[in-house]
């Protein structure tokens, strides 16, 4: 008896494409062997005659030219092509029949066929299998020893076209680099069948009363890990967060879903606050999730109310968001966070959950120590910081150069590519989105720059708006709302670091840093606001050695103001983080994704599908650095003359 087939949740046909010699057939066979009776390949039609050993309806449907052309006229093929004077086509009826029979159809289609299928109504998933690099592909083709040089050159030319096409936004749902056969298979298998969400494991451990430390990349869905237990479990969950926008967004979303949630912070109106406190004073609050700032946790009246709830055994758990702020080794240290140890001291049996996207090993250990979390009742979940859909790039500059024209040329090319990509345009129109809307964020360090860059972009017909602490609350809120809703004139936000924390917008297609940010973690978080929908997005940094030295001087001035040396540890941490960020920018010998993972303590080499400037063209990157940066000797001379001692203080949003 044949084993029972376990179908993936998504049973749409799968289109696999990639250059000849990349290993598509091997990966498909591994998939078929791992899941018997699940997959089926569609038998193609052809006008050529059968070769020895080939059978009709088993290897091909051998048909006359007239019958083939009749099928074309009736749109019977999802794609068809001509090779060596013969015609080949993939039958729409065959795909539909196999799907109805409970099979997942896999089609091995080359580039032109993919383009044809994209213009049909066939609802499919698209996977591109890529070589680790072009040299490896050439080596594989030559290693076969079965083809003449002319044939190899034709295949290599075709491969270049296919690799270039794979970079077009929206063409493929998944790109898999076949550098390691087993790893590539696991990636393909995960794409086809999906992956058991790690959130499920976190939620199970949370409901079991464990302390949790969760480190996961932006867009992972960390909030679900405390929201779901709060809904399932008995009692109230206290969520401690420094992000007012996150509080507002989550309370609004939970309330809309019929879940009783509330927040106490500086924006909470007095009648609303009194209502929340009355609910807590009963000892049996109806509120399921209460969001409060770390500063509010130190207030006596808050502590009294929470103690009353605890005594009635209604305090379910404490969730600490942005937990890296607890540690002085963290890039965003806030003293009020250190006082959160009160929760463990006062409520020793209440589980604590810590969540962050940016914690090095030393920060994680510091957070666990400060909060008093115990190893015997704690589960640590550390996910990779790698996000394959983000394309990292460093562009070099000097003080003598204005990056605006370079950025404008890049952005205008993005608009052109989007207009010319019919498949992408149709997809956007089907979702009710504007074709000319390419949402993005530009981070600048000074408010005046935000105003200037936004105005210059508007003068070129690009909807851009500034966002910084110097604007009124109403103006900032209006800008944010219109940007989130993709309204015309609000496509690009030019902001200081006052923008973005806790903002949930999935379709941000680019994040640009006009200067070097203040820390590596800050850069990672800000860049991570791109591509939360999983689609390819660009993260561009304009880097100069002059900006590097200004940033170093800023940190040094902060330390000089600390006359009692109370924050020495935090100063050292900030300086170390900034220095690594500068090294990251100047490194031309390693993948950007690998450099990011290395900073956060990961030893595994992440996949990078031409998603960084080094992988795209390492030689061009080295040349751009050599030609684009001021020499260290010149910068050193300027530094000694005090050229970088000021300039960021007046309008610098911390």
Order of alpha helices (4+ residues) and beta strands (2+ residues): beta-alpha-beta-beta-beta-alpha-beta-beta-alpha-beta-alpha-beta-alpha-alpha-beta-alpha-alpha-beta-alpha-beta-alpha-beta-alpha-beta-alpha-alpha-beta-alpha-alpha-beta-alpha-beta-beta-alpha-alpha-beta-alpha-beta-alpha-beta-beta-alpha-beta-alpha-alpha-alpha-alpha-alpha-alpha
